[in-house]
Amino acid sequence: PVGCYNILAEVVNRHPSDLFAVKRGHIMGLILGDGQKMLDIVETAAKVCGKAAVPPRYLHGMWAFGLEQQGCYKDAERIAREGLAF
């Protein structure tokens, strides 16, 4: 799983709008039990998706879950509510 995550993270670094790779990387972070990996891969995509247009709601869901896994509950709630507001 670590090798898979690393490859997906590289894909997302090169193509941050590839939400298929973001979702799969997020899942790999979950499988690894590494909330920081979950958060890192989503934040990479969120920075780019947010500039071009409104990021998809499910991106906010993944982002909020990564924040929750890191114990950032207030930020997780804020991001989740942003996603719901779209």
N, C-alpha and C positions, 0 to 999 in steps of 0.2 A: 503493500500500500504506500510506503514512503516514496518509492521510485515513481509510482503512478502519480502521486501528488506533485512531485517535483516536475515531472513532464507537463502536467496540466498547468502548474504555476508558470512555467516557461511560456506555454501557449498563451496564457492570459496576459503575461507581461508583454508579449509581442502583439497580441490581438485582444485588448481588454474588452472589446464589445462582443466577443465570442461567449455568449451566455451559456452555451452548452458546456464549454470547458469550465466556466465558473461554477456551474451547478455540480459537475462531476468532481471538481477540486474541493468544493464545499463538503460533499459527501465523503471524500477521502479524508478530509480533516476530522470529520465526525467519527469515521471508522478508526482513525488513529487516536481518538480521544484528545485531540489537540485543538482547543478552541481558538488559539492564536492563528493557526493555519486557516481555519474556517474564516476568521475575520480578515486576515490579510488578503486572501484571494478575492473576496467580495469587495473590499475597499478599493482594490486596484481597479476593478470594473466600475464601481460606483463613481470614481473620479472622472472617468471618461464618459460614461453613459449620462451622467448628470449635466455635462457640458453641452452635449448635442441635443438632448431632449429630456423629457421627464423619464427617469429610470423606471423600468417595469416594477410593478408592485411586488412581484415575487423576489426581486432583488432586495427590496427592503426587508422582506421576511427573512431571507438568508442572512442579511446584514444584522438585523435585530437579534437573531438566534446566536450569531457569533459573538455579539456584544454581551448577551446574556450568559453565554458560556464562560466569558472572561470576568463575569461579576459586575459588569457595567450596566446595572439595571436601569438607571435613569436614561442613559443614552439609548439603550435598547428600546425602552418605551417611546422615546422621542422619534426614533427612526421608524418604529412600527406604526406610530400614529401618522407620520408623514406619508407612508405607503398607503394607509387607509384613506387618507384625505384626497388621493388622486381620483 
